[in-house]
Amino acid sequence: MSFTKVARSISLGIAIALVGVVAGQATSSAMDAAANIPENAIPKGYGIGWECDRGYRADEGRCMPVKIPMNAYANKSSFGQFWNCKRGYARKNDTCAEIEVPEHGYLNSDGDGWRCRRGFVKVESDCAPVQVPANAFLSNDTYGRGWECERGYEARGLECVSIDVPENAHLNFFGTGWECDPPYRFGEGKCVEQ
């Protein structure tokens, strides 16, 4: 066998031995890390370390059970709030209190509060009927007045008044204001020639 072949054989043998040592150290490190994981925990999906199972929180190297009140469930948070209230309940200190939905109201989409039905507006903890003035209609807005003025009228306080369209102008596309007719332009509160 030539010197070159012998040298390659030795180099290959050393490389295989080094891979074995590194793999052994990695396996040993993984086994050591697994041995240091406390009860009710799993290795992190990324990085080094561990995280507590759902319903447990980390406390001085251990995973302690989280006290979950009635009408609540454990979330996946690893810090802060470890539980959420069920739909129809809201957090009140360390409990989940039932949400009191008034007449003409309904639970919001998250189930953690309420809104008033169309035609009603929130007044403190009740739903009061919307008072629609003349020249207005019920809107689909869940906040605010609950009504909008008809085309050609604008809201002033709690009523809808006619929009005063000056000479050489017309209602805008939405009917909520006015704009000048061509070739006129806005100037000094009216439409003037260019």
C-alpha positions, 0 to 999 in steps of 0.5 A, a space after each residue: 500500500 502506498 504512503 498516500 493511501 495509508 495517510 488517507 486511511 488514517 485521516 478517514 479513521 480520525 474523521 470518523 472517530 471525531 464524528 463519533 465523539 461529537 455525536 456522543 457529546 451531542 447525545 450526552 448533552 441532549 440526555 443531560 438536558 432531558 434529565 434536567 426537565 422538571 415534571 409537567 414540562 417539555 423541551 422547548 420547540 426551539 432553542 435550549 431549555 424547557 417550557 411548562 405544559 398547559 395549565 402549569 407555570 414556571 416557578 424556581 425551576 419547577 412547573 407548578 399547577 395554575 389555579 384556574 377559576 370556574 368558567 375558565 380554561 388554561 391557555 398556552 401563555 408561558 407568562 402573565 395570565 395563564 387562563 382565559 374566561 369562557 365565552 359569556 364570562 369576563 375576568 374580574 380579579 381572579 375569577 370569571 364573572 358572567 356577563 350581564 347582557 341587557 335587554 336588546 343586547 347580545 354578546 360580542 363576537 369574542 364573547 367577552 362583552 356585549 353590544 346593542 342590537 340595531 336601533 338601540 344605543 349603549 347608555 351605561 349598562 343598558 340599550 336605549 332606543 335610538 331617537 331618529 330625527 326628521 330627515 334621518 334613518 337608522 344606521 348600521 353603526 354599533 357606536 355613536 348616535 345610531 342614525 345618519 342624515 338623508 342625502 342633502 342633509 347634515 347633522 347639527 347636534 341631534 337633528 338633520 338640517 338641509 345643506 345650503 348649496 350656493 349658486 353654481 354648486 351641486 351636492 357632492 357624490 355622497 350628498 353630505 356636502 357640496 362642490 362647485 360646478 365647472 368652471 367655478 372654484 371654491 373661494 370665500 365660502 362660495 363658487 367663484 369664476 376662475 
